[in-house]
Amino acid sequence: MVLCAVRRHLLRNSSNGGVWVRLLQRQSSGCVYSSIHGFNQEEITEKLQAFAGGSIDLHKQESGIAVLTVNNPSRMNAFSGSMMVDLEEKVSQLENWTDGKGLIVQGAAGTFCSGSDLNAVRAISNPQDGMKMCMFMQNTLTRLLRLPLISVALVEGRALGGGAELTTACDFRLMASGSVIQFVHKYMGLVPGWGGAARLVRIVGSQNSLKLLGGALKVDPDFGLQIGLADGVLTAPQVKEEAGILLQQAENWLSHYTKGPAPVIQAVKQVVLSGKELPLAEAMRTEKDVFGTVWGGPANLQALAKNSKHK
Ligand SMILES: CCCC(=O)SCCNC(=O)CCNC(=O)[C@H](O)C(C)(C)COP(=O)(O)OP(=O)(O)OC[C@H]1O[C@@H](n2cnc3c(N)ncnc32)[C@H](O)[C@@H]1OP(=O)(O)O
């Protein structure tokens, strides 16, 4: 796998590369499962490809913000098997996007995602296949969360089941008025399996997570803001013709955090990610290594030359 600029620099220049290399290996190997856990990527990919339908569309923009669209409108953007494979490929592309700074994850045609395609769920309803699918999705969504991009889930309409889990694989969630995030797993006789419970606990705490999963509660924008699941509320357009307005609002929101050169924004994401995921001493050492990639770099030198003041 080709590493992004920051990662390449770190691998070359890190004086304490051991920690960082371990972090990178965890990131680039798919993070959670590999062959030592009995995970066979080729086998599950082939199985998932058999459940076709829909697509995951990636649009990289000059601004450094990419838009990833879950596209299966006739099934309320449910994830077919081939879309799971498609998502993994698009995450690989984003891992190699050296100019990238931000990512918006959205659903097509006015709704976010209704989770697993229930037709595929029925066809692979034995625990072995279910767990393999979970491993595949946990790897992909962990890599999505660990991208060196600041990511936002733009939730319009419904985010149900695996769709709710997908929102937790982004750094932020913006909810359009009228939208709902709901972990409906309990109603399906399930619990989250795409890593959504583990991530939810880290976002809203264990008390709120127990309530959301145990009660399969509907989270509307106000409730989302109250418990910290939503980071902002956007006004949904009243007419179909204005459908692009929400995406524009999300891009404006995100651009507050992605303004600046890509290596600096990517470094921001890396230090926060390591702070969240690593023990304190390890996070500090990683922060020092990331610092070394920007200190004396082009953006730093330019700022020094301008004698910048921050009034
Ligand atoms: C580890 C992952 C666990 C999971 O994700 S389990 C899956 C959890 N998700 C669900 O159970 C969602 C089930 N669907 C629903 O509740 C409703 O369809 C939903 C999304 C509220 C939309 O309701 P309505 O607006 O009334 O529309 P509708 O029911 O007529 O749906 C339109 C068409 O979409 C289809 N659809 C919706 N969600 C689906 C899904 N997850 N898998 C497969 N097909 C799905 C639905 O069957 C319908 O198709 P059709 O028009 O009858 O051919």
The ligand as an ORCA input file, in Angstrom:
! r2SCAN-3c Opt
* xyz 0 1
  C     -24.690     -4.991     11.236
  C     -25.692     -4.288     10.367
  C     -27.114     -4.555     10.832
  C     -28.167     -3.964      9.936
  O     -27.971     -2.977      9.308
  S     -29.666     -4.775      9.866
  C     -30.668     -3.758      8.809
  C     -31.282     -2.646      9.570
  N     -32.158     -1.880      8.734
  C     -33.472     -2.110      8.627
  O     -33.982     -3.017      9.266
  C     -34.251     -1.206      7.714
  C     -35.542     -1.863      7.253
  N     -36.301     -0.907      6.460
  C     -37.171     -0.045      6.989
  O     -37.349      0.055      8.197
  C     -37.923      0.829      6.023
  O     -37.822      0.263      4.734
  C     -37.405      2.292      5.990
  C     -35.908      2.368      5.726
  C     -37.763      2.977      7.326
  C     -38.081      3.070      4.838
  O     -39.465      2.961      4.979
  P     -40.419      3.540      3.827
  O     -40.066      4.964      3.603
  O     -41.814      3.211      4.224
  O     -39.982      2.795      2.507
  P     -40.095      1.228      2.200
  O     -40.124      0.420      3.450
  O     -41.198      1.019      1.240
  O     -38.665      0.993      1.509
  C     -38.415      1.293      0.166
  C     -37.762      0.084     -0.438
  O     -36.490     -0.063      0.186
  C     -36.326     -1.394      0.635
  N     -35.438     -1.400      1.796
  C     -35.383     -0.516      2.806
  N     -34.446     -0.846      3.676
  C     -33.872     -1.982      3.199
  C     -32.803     -2.803      3.661
  N     -32.134     -2.528      4.793
  N     -32.482     -3.878      2.912
  C     -33.130     -4.155      1.763
  N     -34.142     -3.402      1.289
  C     -34.494     -2.319      1.999
  C     -37.751     -1.815      0.994
  O     -37.849     -3.219      1.059
  C     -38.502     -1.211     -0.161
  O     -38.337     -2.033     -1.294
  P     -39.610     -2.417     -2.232
  O     -40.074     -1.112     -2.771
  O     -40.604     -3.057     -1.332
  O     -39.026     -3.334     -3.260
*
